[in-house]
Amino acid sequence: MGSFDVPLDDERTQLEAFIEEYRSAIEVTLDCLTEDQARRRLVSSATTLLGLLKHVTWMQRVWFEECVGGTSRRELGLVQSPDESFRLSDDDTVASVTAAHRAACATARKAVAGLPLDAVVTGHRTGPRTLRWVYLQVLRELAHHCGHADILREQVIAD
């Protein structure tokens, strides 16, 4: 179900539709690319298409498993900073990073099931916030990085 399917639905349904749409959109940017294309650096930073998917996986784990779930990054085995989350290991492949992303999304869905948008979650190290705020933050990050991914894909395909 996409965002245009829920224009009159309740707020949560709308937020979740947008989030799901962007979760899918960032994965689609890797469709039909080789491993080399997915890893290609085209900007001065370490940003790559595969690195973007790895980062949004990390980001969602931070917001849903750490902030909502209350488990620390260390306990989750997550790197501590956003910059580190873009770094690819030799073992990272399109298939493995995509699988990790899908697993993180499934875990996120379970973490929020049954919680109202006004629920105050306290697991983030910068302090409490509402679940609504977490949804908006995740949506902002996903949209932001989907834009980056679209541009990088255009560049990769043009090469």
Disulfide bonds with the S-S distance in Angstrom:
none
